[in-house]
Amino acid sequence: MRIFSVLTRGNVSKRVRVVSLVAVIFGAVSTAMLSLFLEDLLPKTDLNARVVLMRVAVLVVALIVVGFAVWLRYGVRQTSGTLFSVQVLDEGMRDRTQEQGGNSRAIAAKRHMSIRVVHRWIDFDTNTVDGVIDLQEQCHEVGAQLQNLVSTTHDDGRHSVAPVMLWPIAMAVGGYLPARTHDFRLVELPTRTGKSAEEFNLEYVAEADIPTLTARTETVEGALGKRIGVHIGLTKTAQLVHHRRFERFRELGVRTLYTISESEDVLTGEDEPHLKGADLERCARLVAGQLAGIKKQHPDTELVVIAQMPKTVAFAVGWQLVQYRCAFYRHTYLMHFDQPTDAFIPMRVRPAQPSTAIRSE
């Protein structure tokens, strides 16, 4: 298997070309040797004629090489497949996957047979109406385009999705992925040099298997409203909210606050955690299950969600939530942090969400 692992490293398209060339060459050799071998087996006028063992040996070796090449080509296709690069960013943002001279998207593309691209740059300011960043039409267009690309891509390998977008947008677009008909992996593209891409399978979790609600619950003293707040902290930037969480949610009229974090170290640690593929998959299951549980407990109460989580986790959570029998986006505010104003602004990414800003109590 060491030979297989060596041959399957590097640029996928080059590997397929090399393997295909080997299969063609040795296929031709096999055909030639087979004709000679059959000629040796035919009755001959010369009674001293015999089967040429060298020809038999060459034929056997050629058939083995052809079989191995076909098997290897199939293995390459199955383990690489198509990469769907989906990016939705504000026109004022930078694509951090190409910072410091690196291009993590191009590196990821080399490990796949082909790449399909859906990239959009949106001006958030011109789409802000009545204090709400309304992107539900753009999210629908991107999600529909991704769905169409998936449905019309006919390679027999595995599909991978590399999302680059803010977490509310990732949740909305993730809900359009028809993943039940394909084997999908999510690719977390690194935004810093020296880090590698992390991948994990997008697995369906049945509603009956949703874990019980374990998110930490706190009461926000002095809050004038009766809203339910959720803080999802899975990255270092979660500290910005964690240390001021009561102040932040009090301003939004949140009375009861749930905190979802895989580990308290993520919220209080000094270093940016580097989540591996298995960690990302576990976080996606955790967040999706807890959000579904919170929404079912408070179906008619306005929900305010502030999150700092990897884009692949948000994408997987968005896909998972639409599988459950809960109208998650109804009465739900997904809050985008605007650095210039140091304030959280509602981002509308699904039609069911409120189209107006959070009303002060």
Backbone torsions as a table, in degrees:
resi	resn	phi	psi	omega
1	MET	NA	-16.3	178.4
2	ARG	-63.5	-38.2	178.1
3	ILE	-62.2	-42.6	-179.8
4	PHE	-62.2	-42.9	-178.4
5	SER	-65.9	-35.4	177.8
6	VAL	-67.9	-43.5	-177.6
7	LEU	-70.7	-19.8	-177.6
8	THR	-97.1	9.0	175.2
9	ARG	-91.1	161.3	174.4
10	GLY	91.6	-160.7	-176.4
11	ASN	-68.9	123.9	-175.2
12	VAL	-65.4	-44.9	-177.3
13	SER	-62.0	-38.6	177.6
14	LYS	-66.4	-40.1	178.9
15	ARG	-61.2	-44.6	-178.7
16	VAL	-64.2	-40.9	178.7
17	ARG	-63.0	-43.1	-179.6
18	VAL	-64.7	-46.5	-179.0
19	VAL	-64.2	-40.5	178.6
20	SER	-63.5	-40.5	178.3
21	LEU	-63.6	-42.6	178.5
22	VAL	-62.3	-42.3	-179.8
23	ALA	-63.1	-41.2	-179.9
24	VAL	-66.1	-46.4	-177.7
25	ILE	-62.4	-51.0	-177.1
26	PHE	-74.9	-21.6	171.9
27	GLY	-65.2	-41.5	177.1
28	ALA	-65.2	-41.3	178.3
29	VAL	-62.9	-41.1	179.4
30	SER	-62.0	-42.0	179.1
31	THR	-62.4	-43.2	179.8
32	ALA	-64.9	-45.5	-178.9
33	MET	-65.8	-36.5	179.2
34	LEU	-63.6	-39.5	178.6
35	SER	-64.7	-40.3	178.3
36	LEU	-66.9	-39.8	-179.7
37	PHE	-63.9	-42.9	178.3
38	LEU	-65.5	-35.1	177.4
39	GLU	-63.0	-37.3	178.4
40	ASP	-66.9	-28.6	-177.5
41	LEU	-81.9	-18.3	-179.9
42	LEU	-69.3	150.4	176.7
43	PRO	-57.7	138.7	-177.0
44	LYS	-120.7	148.9	176.4
45	THR	-70.8	-27.3	179.4
46	ASP	-86.0	114.4	-177.5
47	LEU	-68.5	-17.9	-179.6
48	ASN	-86.3	-3.0	-179.2
49	ALA	-66.9	147.5	-179.6
50	ARG	-143.9	165.6	176.5
51	VAL	-69.6	133.4	-179.7
52	VAL	-85.7	109.8	-175.7
53	LEU	-64.0	-30.9	179.1
54	MET	-61.6	-40.5	178.9
55	ARG	-65.3	-39.4	178.2
56	VAL	-62.8	-43.0	-179.6
57	ALA	-63.4	-43.0	178.7
58	VAL	-63.1	-41.0	179.2
59	LEU	-61.9	-45.9	-178.6
60	VAL	-62.9	-45.5	-179.9
61	VAL	-62.4	-43.0	-179.6
62	ALA	-63.2	-41.3	178.3
63	LEU	-64.2	-38.9	178.1
64	ILE	-64.7	-43.8	-179.9
65	VAL	-63.6	-42.8	179.2
66	VAL	-62.7	-44.9	178.9
67	GLY	-61.3	-42.1	178.8
68	PHE	-65.2	-40.1	-179.7
69	ALA	-64.8	-42.2	178.4
70	VAL	-64.7	-43.1	178.5
71	TRP	-63.4	-41.7	179.7
72	LEU	-65.3	-41.6	179.1
73	ARG	-62.6	-41.1	177.3
74	TYR	-63.0	-41.7	179.2
75	GLY	-64.0	-39.4	178.4
76	VAL	-62.9	-45.2	-179.4
77	ARG	-64.4	-40.5	-177.6
78	GLN	-69.1	-33.6	-176.7
79	THR	-91.3	-7.9	-178.8
80	SER	-110.4	-67.9	177.5
81	GLY	68.3	-149.3	-175.0
82	THR	-111.6	139.0	175.0
83	LEU	-102.1	124.2	175.9
84	PHE	-101.9	110.1	179.3
85	SER	-94.0	115.7	-176.2
86	VAL	-120.6	114.3	-177.3
87	GLN	-129.1	129.1	175.3
88	VAL	-136.3	111.6	-177.2
89	LEU	-135.3	159.3	173.5
90	ASP	-71.2	148.1	-178.9
91	GLU	-61.0	-22.8	179.3
92	GLY	-89.7	-0.8	-179.7
93	MET	-93.8	162.0	177.0
94	ARG	-109.7	149.8	177.5
95	ASP	-81.8	99.9	-173.1
96	ARG	-74.8	-7.0	176.5
97	THR	-74.8	-9.8	-179.6
98	GLN	-119.0	24.3	-178.8
99	GLU	-79.5	157.5	172.8
100	GLN	55.3	37.7	174.6
101	GLY	78.3	-1.3	179.3
102	GLY	-97.4	165.2	176.8
103	ASN	-146.3	86.9	-174.5
104	SER	-67.3	-25.9	178.0
105	ARG	-68.2	-42.5	178.9
106	ALA	-64.9	-38.1	178.1
107	ILE	-64.3	-43.2	178.8
108	ALA	-65.4	-36.1	-178.4
109	ALA	-64.3	-31.7	-179.0
110	LYS	-66.8	-18.7	-179.8
111	ARG	-91.6	8.6	-178.8
112	HIS	-128.2	156.5	179.7
113	MET	-62.7	-41.6	-177.5
114	SER	-153.0	169.1	-179.9
115	ILE	-133.6	137.7	174.3
116	ARG	-117.9	138.8	-170.2
117	VAL	-123.1	133.0	169.6
118	VAL	-131.0	98.7	-177.2
119	HIS	-120.1	130.9	178.8
120	ARG	-134.9	138.4	172.5
121	TRP	-115.1	124.5	-173.7
122	ILE	-123.1	140.5	174.7
123	ASP	-87.5	105.6	-177.4
124	PHE	-63.7	-35.9	-175.7
125	ASP	-62.1	-45.5	-178.0
126	THR	-72.7	-12.7	177.6
127	ASN	-102.9	11.9	177.3
128	THR	-95.5	117.3	-177.7
129	VAL	-128.3	125.9	178.3
130	ASP	54.3	39.7	176.2
131	GLY	78.2	13.7	179.4
132	VAL	-126.0	130.0	173.5
133	ILE	-81.1	102.0	-172.8
134	ASP	-96.0	104.2	-178.0
135	LEU	-121.5	17.9	-173.5
136	GLN	-64.5	-33.8	178.1
137	GLU	-69.1	-42.0	179.5
138	GLN	-66.2	-39.1	178.3
139	CYS	-64.5	-39.7	177.6
140	HIS	-63.5	-41.8	-178.4
141	GLU	-65.4	-43.9	179.5
142	VAL	-66.4	-43.4	179.2
143	GLY	-63.0	-40.7	178.4
144	ALA	-66.7	-38.4	178.3
145	GLN	-65.5	-42.0	176.8
146	LEU	-62.8	-43.6	179.0
147	GLN	-60.1	-40.2	179.5
148	ASN	-67.2	-41.3	179.0
149	LEU	-63.9	-41.6	178.7
150	VAL	-62.9	-42.5	-176.6
151	SER	-69.9	-26.1	-176.2
152	THR	-103.8	5.2	175.9
153	THR	-94.5	117.6	-168.5
154	HIS	-110.9	18.7	175.1
155	ASP	-73.7	155.9	-174.1
156	ASP	-96.3	18.8	178.3
157	GLY	-98.8	-173.5	-178.8
158	ARG	-80.4	145.6	177.4
159	HIS	-98.3	141.0	176.8
160	SER	-128.1	145.5	179.1
161	VAL	-122.5	128.5	177.5
162	ALA	-115.2	94.7	-179.0
163	PRO	-84.6	139.3	172.7
164	VAL	-131.9	98.1	-175.4
165	MET	-168.9	165.3	175.9
166	LEU	-67.8	154.3	-170.6
167	TRP	-61.1	-38.9	178.4
168	PRO	-63.8	-38.1	178.4
169	ILE	-67.0	-41.1	178.9
170	ALA	-60.6	-40.3	178.0
171	MET	-62.8	-43.0	-177.9
172	ALA	-66.9	-47.9	-177.9
173	VAL	-66.9	-36.5	179.3
174	GLY	-59.3	-28.9	-179.8
175	GLY	-68.5	-14.6	-179.5
176	TYR	-92.3	-7.2	-175.2
177	LEU	-73.3	121.1	179.7
178	PRO	-83.2	60.8	-169.1
179	ALA	-72.8	-13.7	-179.5
180	ARG	-68.9	-17.1	-178.5
181	THR	-98.2	-1.1	-178.2
182	HIS	-141.3	160.8	169.0
183	ASP	-89.2	116.0	-174.9
184	PHE	-115.2	146.1	168.9
185	ARG	-125.7	146.3	175.3
186	LEU	-104.4	135.2	-175.9
187	VAL	-112.7	117.5	175.8
188	GLU	-89.4	105.1	-179.3
189	LEU	-76.2	131.2	179.8
190	PRO	-70.6	148.7	178.4
191	THR	-112.2	6.8	176.9
192	ARG	-133.1	145.5	179.0
193	THR	-66.1	149.6	-180.0
194	GLY	88.3	-7.1	178.6
195	LYS	-105.9	145.1	179.9
196	SER	-102.1	158.5	177.3
197	ALA	-68.4	143.5	177.8
198	GLU	-115.5	143.0	-176.9
199	GLU	-129.7	152.9	172.7
200	PHE	-155.2	154.4	-179.3
201	ASN	-76.1	143.0	175.0
202	LEU	-90.5	102.1	-175.0
203	GLU	-107.2	137.3	177.2
204	TYR	-77.8	132.9	175.5
205	VAL	-111.7	117.1	-178.5
206	ALA	-60.9	149.0	-178.1
207	GLU	-60.7	-32.8	179.7
208	ALA	-68.4	-19.9	-177.9
209	ASP	-97.8	6.8	178.0
210	ILE	-62.2	129.3	-179.3
211	PRO	-65.6	156.5	178.9
212	THR	-64.9	157.6	-177.0
213	LEU	-70.5	115.0	-177.9
214	THR	-122.2	3.2	-179.5
215	ALA	-61.0	140.3	180.0
216	ARG	-66.7	133.7	-177.7
217	THR	-111.5	133.3	178.1
218	GLU	-136.9	153.8	176.6
219	THR	-100.4	129.9	179.8
220	VAL	-89.7	105.5	-177.9
221	GLU	-69.4	140.0	176.3
222	GLY	84.9	-0.6	179.8
223	ALA	-71.3	136.1	-179.0
224	LEU	-86.5	-25.4	-178.4
225	GLY	-92.0	-178.1	179.1
226	LYS	-123.8	23.7	-177.7
227	ARG	-73.8	161.2	175.2
228	ILE	-101.1	131.0	179.4
229	GLY	-111.0	147.3	176.5
230	VAL	-132.6	126.1	174.3
231	HIS	-114.0	117.6	178.3
232	ILE	-104.8	111.7	-177.0
233	GLY	-118.9	104.0	-179.2
234	LEU	-126.2	4.1	179.2
235	THR	-132.9	170.5	-177.7
236	LYS	-62.8	-34.6	-178.8
237	THR	-64.6	-10.9	177.1
238	ALA	-63.3	-21.1	178.8
239	GLN	-61.4	-32.0	-178.9
240	LEU	-60.6	-31.7	178.7
241	VAL	-92.7	-39.3	-173.1
242	HIS	-57.6	-45.5	-176.7
243	HIS	-72.8	-18.5	180.0
244	ARG	-124.0	26.1	-169.8
245	ARG	-63.8	-39.1	-179.2
246	PHE	-67.2	-40.4	178.3
247	GLU	-64.3	-45.5	-178.4
248	ARG	-61.8	-49.0	-175.8
249	PHE	-76.4	-27.6	176.1
250	ARG	-62.7	-39.9	178.8
251	GLU	-62.9	-25.8	-178.3
252	LEU	-95.7	8.9	176.7
253	GLY	73.3	31.0	-178.6
254	VAL	-93.4	125.8	178.6
255	ARG	-94.9	-41.9	-178.9
256	THR	-116.0	128.8	-174.9
257	LEU	-119.3	126.8	173.2
258	TYR	-103.8	138.1	177.2
259	THR	-117.9	123.4	179.2
260	ILE	-113.1	114.7	177.6
261	SER	-151.7	136.4	-179.5
262	GLU	-63.5	-34.7	-178.6
263	SER	-149.5	142.1	177.5
264	GLU	-64.7	-22.4	178.8
265	ASP	-62.5	-30.3	179.9
266	VAL	-64.3	-35.9	-177.5
267	LEU	-81.7	-27.2	-173.8
268	THR	-115.6	-8.2	-176.0
269	GLY	-70.9	163.5	-179.0
270	GLU	-90.6	-30.8	-175.0
271	ASP	-99.2	148.6	175.6
272	GLU	-68.9	119.7	-179.6
273	PRO	-69.5	135.9	175.6
274	HIS	-100.6	102.4	-175.8
275	LEU	-81.6	124.8	176.4
276	LYS	-76.8	172.8	-178.2
277	GLY	-56.3	-44.6	179.7
278	ALA	-64.5	-35.1	178.0
279	ASP	-66.6	-42.5	179.8
280	LEU	-62.6	-42.8	179.3
281	GLU	-63.7	-42.3	179.3
282	ARG	-64.7	-40.5	179.0
283	CYS	-64.5	-39.3	179.8
284	ALA	-63.0	-43.3	178.0
285	ARG	-63.7	-42.0	-178.7
286	LEU	-62.4	-51.6	-175.4
287	VAL	-65.6	-45.4	-179.4
288	ALA	-60.6	-45.0	-179.2
289	GLY	-64.7	-42.4	-178.4
290	GLN	-69.8	-41.2	178.4
291	LEU	-62.7	-41.1	178.3
292	ALA	-63.5	-40.7	179.2
293	GLY	-66.0	-41.4	179.1
294	ILE	-64.6	-43.7	-178.8
295	LYS	-64.8	-37.8	179.8
296	LYS	-68.8	-31.1	177.9
297	GLN	-74.5	-28.5	-177.5
298	HIS	-130.7	64.7	-172.9
299	PRO	-67.6	-29.2	-174.4
300	ASP	-109.1	5.3	179.7
301	THR	-98.4	140.5	178.9
302	GLU	-63.5	133.5	-176.3
303	LEU	-112.8	130.6	179.5
304	VAL	-116.8	117.5	-175.3
305	VAL	-114.5	124.4	171.6
306	ILE	-117.5	129.1	-173.4
307	ALA	-139.5	146.3	166.7
308	GLN	-130.8	99.7	-177.7
309	MET	-147.3	154.7	178.9
310	PRO	-58.5	150.1	-176.2
311	LYS	-63.3	-34.7	178.7
312	THR	-68.9	-35.3	177.9
313	VAL	-64.9	-45.3	178.6
314	ALA	-62.2	-40.1	179.1
315	PHE	-61.9	-46.7	179.7
316	ALA	-65.8	-39.0	178.3
317	VAL	-62.9	-43.3	179.0
318	GLY	-60.9	-40.7	177.9
319	TRP	-67.1	-41.7	-176.7
320	GLN	-66.4	-39.2	-175.5
321	LEU	-64.2	-33.2	-179.1
322	VAL	-73.6	-11.0	177.6
323	GLN	-80.7	-19.1	-174.5
324	TYR	-91.9	157.7	179.6
325	ARG	-87.2	60.2	175.6
326	CYS	-143.8	132.1	179.9
327	ALA	-81.3	78.9	-170.7
328	PHE	-62.0	-40.5	-171.8
329	TYR	-80.2	-12.4	178.8
330	ARG	-71.0	127.3	-177.5
331	HIS	63.5	24.8	-176.8
332	THR	-114.8	128.4	175.5
333	TYR	-103.4	123.4	173.5
334	LEU	-102.8	118.6	-168.1
335	MET	-99.2	126.3	176.7
336	HIS	-100.3	131.0	-179.5
337	PHE	-84.8	120.7	178.5
338	ASP	-98.7	107.1	-174.5
339	GLN	-61.6	-43.5	-178.6
340	PRO	-57.4	-35.7	-178.1
341	THR	-100.0	-5.2	-177.3
342	ASP	52.0	44.1	-177.8
343	ALA	-138.6	158.6	176.7
344	PHE	-98.9	129.8	-177.5
345	ILE	-117.4	132.9	177.4
346	PRO	-61.8	137.7	176.6
347	MET	-118.0	119.5	-178.7
348	ARG	-96.0	114.6	-176.9
349	VAL	-120.1	-7.7	176.7
350	ARG	-134.2	146.4	-176.7
351	PRO	-59.5	-28.4	-176.2
352	ALA	-73.1	-15.1	-178.5
353	GLN	-72.5	156.9	175.7
354	PRO	-61.1	141.8	-179.9
355	SER	-98.1	3.5	178.9
356	THR	-119.8	158.7	-179.8
357	ALA	-67.0	166.2	179.0
358	ILE	-65.7	124.5	-178.9
359	ARG	-77.8	136.0	176.1
360	SER	-73.8	142.5	-177.6
361	GLU	-83.4	NA	NA
